Amino acid sequence: MPATPREVRIAEAVRDLVHRAADFDPLELLHDLTGHTTALLPVAGAGVTVLDDLGRVEYATASDERCRHLEDDQIDLDEGPCVDATRDGTAVPTAVLTGPAAMRWPRFARRAQRVGITAVAAVPLRSPALTVGALNLMGEQDAGALPDGSDLRIAQALADAAASCFGHRHDLHDQAVLIEQLTTALDSRLVIEQAKGVLSERLRISLDDAFHRLRAHARARRRKLTDLATDVAHGTVPDELSRS
């Protein structure tokens, strides 16, 4: 039986996440994970949390600003699906935030509903050695179906594909390398946020639009997103990016 168009897209997404250069940009990989997730699954957005070198759950990246704020909220409140999946290393099935989940994560549920997110789920981001983070799925009931069991299996496959890139290519059990790469991702997040702010202010565009411009420019020129963001954050903005 021939593969369906969706099955082909899933296979292409997994291949894109797995086939990375040896010196790949960890944060760019994680952002691509959120992009593939939102493109393939019935979700309004996606985010990623990771463990830092002290074992604390930290926000890494998200598909858009709304999800970024909700990832930050989970860290600040110390509750939510991504926090649970990262710490426990197990998937959190889709939970509607007006049901029992409102009691499980009461403060996060209120904040999520205020910005239109009515259901959440999460799957662990895991290497053979340990769980290194989680992929968070956020849904809007008004936008259609919410992720079901098969969707979560696809999300887990995407997360596993991304996680396979972490650690040394010949020794995925090297925890020190894993932690170093995750720390690099967290450091990159800060400079990318600065670059988004610079571009947003200069061009009077949204932070989401600023990020998409940075990402497109980096890809078109085969530059690491973090390297481009560092230049922009320090005031060196390429002419192509400066045009509104």
C-alpha positions in Angstrom: 0.0 0.0 0.0 1.5 3.4 -1.0 2.2 5.9 1.7 -0.3 8.7 2.3 0.8 12.3 1.8 0.8 12.8 5.6 3.0 9.7 6.1 5.4 11.1 3.6 5.5 14.5 5.4 6.1 12.7 8.7 9.0 10.7 7.2 10.5 13.9 5.7 10.2 15.7 9.1 12.0 12.8 10.9 14.7 12.8 8.2 15.2 16.6 8.6 15.5 16.3 12.4 17.9 13.4 12.3 20.2 14.5 9.4 22.2 17.3 11.0 25.7 18.4 10.5 28.2 17.4 13.2 28.4 21.0 14.4 24.6 21.6 14.3 23.0 24.4 16.2 21.1 22.8 19.1 18.5 25.6 19.5 17.8 25.6 15.8 17.2 21.9 15.9 14.7 22.3 18.8 12.9 25.1 17.0 12.6 23.0 13.9 11.1 20.3 16.1 8.3 22.8 17.1 7.8 23.8 13.5 7.4 20.2 12.3 5.0 19.5 15.2 2.7 22.4 14.5 2.7 21.5 10.7 1.9 17.9 11.2 -0.4 17.8 14.3 -3.7 19.4 15.2 -2.2 21.9 17.6 -2.1 25.7 18.0 1.5 25.7 19.1 4.4 23.8 20.5 7.3 24.5 22.9 10.3 22.7 24.3 11.8 22.7 27.8 15.2 21.2 28.7 17.2 20.4 31.8 20.1 22.7 32.5 23.4 21.7 33.9 22.0 21.8 37.5 19.0 19.6 36.6 16.5 22.5 36.5 13.7 22.7 34.0 14.3 25.6 31.6 12.4 27.0 28.6 14.3 26.5 25.3 12.1 27.5 22.4 8.6 27.7 21.1 6.7 28.0 17.8 5.3 31.5 18.7 5.3 34.2 21.3 2.1 32.9 23.0 3.6 29.5 23.5 6.8 31.1 24.6 5.0 32.9 27.4 3.2 29.8 28.5 6.4 27.8 28.6 7.9 30.6 30.8 4.7 30.4 32.9 5.2 26.7 33.5 8.8 27.3 34.7 7.8 30.3 36.9 4.8 28.4 38.4 6.7 25.1 38.6 3.6 23.3 37.2 2.4 22.2 33.8 2.7 19.3 31.3 6.2 20.2 30.1 7.5 20.4 33.6 5.9 17.0 34.5 7.1 15.3 31.3 10.7 16.6 31.7 11.0 15.5 35.3 9.1 12.2 35.0 10.4 11.2 31.6 6.9 10.0 30.6 4.2 11.4 28.2 1.4 13.5 29.5 -1.8 12.6 27.5 -4.0 15.4 26.1 -5.7 17.1 29.0 -8.6 19.7 28.6 -7.8 22.5 31.0 -11.4 22.9 32.2 -11.4 19.3 33.5 -9.2 17.5 36.1 -6.1 19.2 34.6 -7.5 22.5 36.1 -6.9 20.9 39.5 -3.6 19.3 38.6 -2.1 22.6 37.3 -4.6 25.3 38.6 -2.5 28.4 38.1 -1.1 27.3 34.7 -4.6 26.3 33.5 -5.9 29.8 34.3 -3.1 31.5 32.4 -3.4 29.2 29.4 -7.2 29.7 29.1 -6.8 33.5 29.3 -4.8 33.4 26.0 -7.0 30.8 24.3 -5.2 27.6 25.0 -7.8 25.0 26.2 -5.9 21.7 26.1 -2.3 20.6 26.5 -0.1 17.5 26.2 3.6 16.7 26.4 6.1 14.0 25.4 9.6 13.5 26.8 12.7 14.5 24.8 14.9 11.5 25.6 18.3 10.1 24.7 19.3 6.5 25.4 21.0 7.8 28.5 18.4 10.1 30.1 15.4 12.4 29.6 16.8 15.8 28.5 13.5 17.8 28.2 10.0 17.7 26.8 8.0 18.7 23.8 4.8 20.6 24.8 1.6 20.6 22.6 -1.0 23.3 23.0 -4.5 23.2 21.5 -7.5 25.3 20.9 -10.8 23.4 21.0 -12.4 26.0 18.8 -9.8 25.3 16.1 -10.8 21.7 15.6 -9.7 18.3 16.9 -7.2 18.0 19.7 -4.2 15.6 19.6 -5.3 12.0 20.1 -3.2 8.9 20.9 -1.9 8.5 17.4 -0.9 12.2 17.3 1.1 11.8 20.5 2.9 8.8 19.0 3.9 11.0 16.1 5.0 13.7 18.5 7.1 11.2 20.4 8.7 10.0 17.1 9.6 13.6 16.2 11.0 14.3 19.7 13.0 11.1 19.6 14.4 12.0 16.2 15.6 15.4 17.6 17.0 13.9 20.7 19.0 11.4 18.7 21.2 14.3 17.6 22.3 15.1 21.1 25.4 13.6 22.6 28.4 12.4 20.7 27.6 10.7 17.4 29.6 7.7 18.5 28.6 7.6 22.1 25.0 8.8 22.8 25.5 7.8 26.5 28.0 10.6 27.1 26.0 12.7 29.6 28.6 15.5 29.7 28.2 16.1 26.0 24.5 16.1 26.3 24.6 18.7 29.1 27.0 20.9 27.1 24.8 20.9 24.0 21.7 21.7 26.1 23.6 24.5 27.8 24.5 25.9 24.4 20.8 25.8 23.4 19.9 27.8 26.5 22.7 30.3 25.9 21.6 30.7 22.3 18.0 31.3 23.4 19.1 34.5 25.1 20.9 36.0 22.2 18.1 35.1 19.8 15.6 36.8 22.1 17.8 39.9 22.0 18.1 39.8 18.2 14.3 39.5 17.9 13.9 42.6 20.0 16.4 44.6 17.9 14.7 43.6 14.6 11.2 44.1 16.0 12.0 47.6 17.2 13.9 48.6 14.0 11.2 47.4 11.6 8.2 47.8 13.9 7.1 44.2 13.4 6.0 41.6 15.8 8.5 39.4 17.7 7.1 36.3 15.8 7.7 38.1 12.4 11.2 39.1 13.6 12.1 35.5 14.4 10.7 34.2 11.0 12.9 36.8 9.2 16.0 35.8 11.2 15.3 32.1 10.5 14.6 32.6 6.8 17.8 34.7 6.4 20.0 32.2 8.2 18.6 29.3 6.1 18.9 31.1 2.8 22.6 31.8 3.5 23.3 28.5 5.3 24.3 30.3 8.5 23.7 29.1 12.0 20.8 31.0 13.4 22.7 31.7 16.6 25.6 33.3 14.7 23.3 35.6 12.8 21.4 36.5 16.0 24.7 37.3 17.7 25.5 39.8 14.9 22.1 41.4 15.0 22.1 41.6 18.8 25.4 43.4 18.7 24.1 45.9 16.1 25.3 44.4 12.9 22.1 43.9 10.9 22.4 42.7 7.3 20.9 45.1 4.7 18.4 42.4 3.6 17.1 42.1 7.1 16.8 45.9 7.5 14.3 46.3 4.7 10.8 46.5 6.0 
